Amino acid sequence: MRKAGLGLLANIPGDQKAVAVIEDTAVTVEDLPAYIGEFTDMMNKHKQQSVYYAHAGAGEIHLRPILDLKKKDDRILFRTIATETAELVKKYNGSLSGEHGDGRAW
């Protein structure tokens, strides 16, 4: 199901796409509900939608904002969302690269 879902996300009609900018964030399982809540609040603040799918049992979540990177405002928002998410991950002492474990730190 997950693999089929990724294919569907990659083929959303139109210029808006689910963008892999904050793909592998992870926090402790206990913090996951609060983290997702704050991320959702952030997306609402920017009047944006995002796709959520996860390895919730490990506290790891894939987040893909739906943006049109042909538009300057969405390219700016791409960076804003990435930065604000990094700050949120840091707040929860999480990882920007939870699935692949390559040790990225902010």
C-alpha positions in Angstrom: 0.0 0.0 0.0 2.8 2.4 0.9 4.6 1.9 -2.4 1.3 2.4 -4.4 0.6 5.5 -2.3 4.0 7.0 -3.2 3.3 6.5 -6.9 -0.1 8.2 -6.6 1.5 11.1 -4.8 4.0 11.6 -7.5 1.3 11.7 -10.1 -1.1 14.3 -8.7 -2.6 16.1 -11.7 -1.6 19.7 -12.2 1.4 21.7 -11.1 1.0 21.2 -7.4 2.9 18.2 -6.1 3.6 16.5 -2.8 7.2 17.7 -2.4 9.8 15.6 -0.5 11.3 18.5 1.5 10.9 17.1 5.0 10.8 13.5 4.2 12.2 11.6 7.2 11.6 13.5 10.4 11.4 11.5 13.6 10.7 12.2 17.3 10.1 9.8 20.2 6.8 7.9 19.9 5.5 9.7 23.0 6.1 13.1 21.3 4.7 12.1 17.9 1.1 13.3 18.5 2.2 16.7 19.8 4.7 17.0 17.0 2.1 16.2 14.3 -0.3 18.6 15.9 2.2 21.4 15.8 3.2 20.6 12.3 -0.4 20.7 11.2 -0.8 24.1 13.0 2.2 25.4 11.1 0.8 24.2 7.8 -2.6 25.8 8.6 -0.7 29.1 9.4 0.7 29.0 5.9 -2.6 27.9 4.4 -1.0 24.8 3.1 -1.8 21.1 2.9 0.5 18.2 3.4 0.6 14.5 2.9 1.3 12.5 6.1 2.5 8.9 6.1 4.5 7.2 8.8 6.3 4.5 10.6 4.4 5.7 13.6 5.6 2.8 15.8 9.1 4.2 15.4 8.1 7.9 15.7 9.2 8.5 12.1 6.9 10.4 9.7 7.1 11.4 6.1 5.7 14.8 5.5 5.2 16.2 2.0 3.7 19.7 1.6 1.7 20.1 -1.6 3.4 23.0 -3.5 3.7 24.3 -7.0 7.5 24.8 -7.4 6.9 26.7 -10.6 5.6 29.6 -8.5 8.1 31.9 -6.7 5.9 32.1 -3.6 5.8 28.3 -3.3 9.6 28.1 -3.7 9.9 30.6 -0.8 7.4 28.6 1.2 9.4 25.4 0.5 12.3 27.0 2.4 10.1 28.4 5.1 8.4 25.0 5.8 11.8 23.3 5.8 13.3 25.7 8.3 10.2 25.8 10.6 10.0 22.0 10.5 13.7 21.8 11.4 13.1 24.1 14.4 10.1 21.9 15.4 12.2 18.7 15.2 14.9 20.4 17.3 12.2 21.3 19.9 11.4 17.7 20.3 15.0 16.5 20.2 14.2 14.6 17.1 16.0 13.8 13.8 15.7 15.3 10.4 16.7 11.9 9.0 15.0 9.3 11.2 14.6 6.5 8.7 18.0 6.3 7.1 20.1 7.1 10.1 22.7 9.2 8.3 23.2 11.4 11.3 22.0 14.8 10.1 21.7 17.3 12.9 20.4 20.8 12.9 
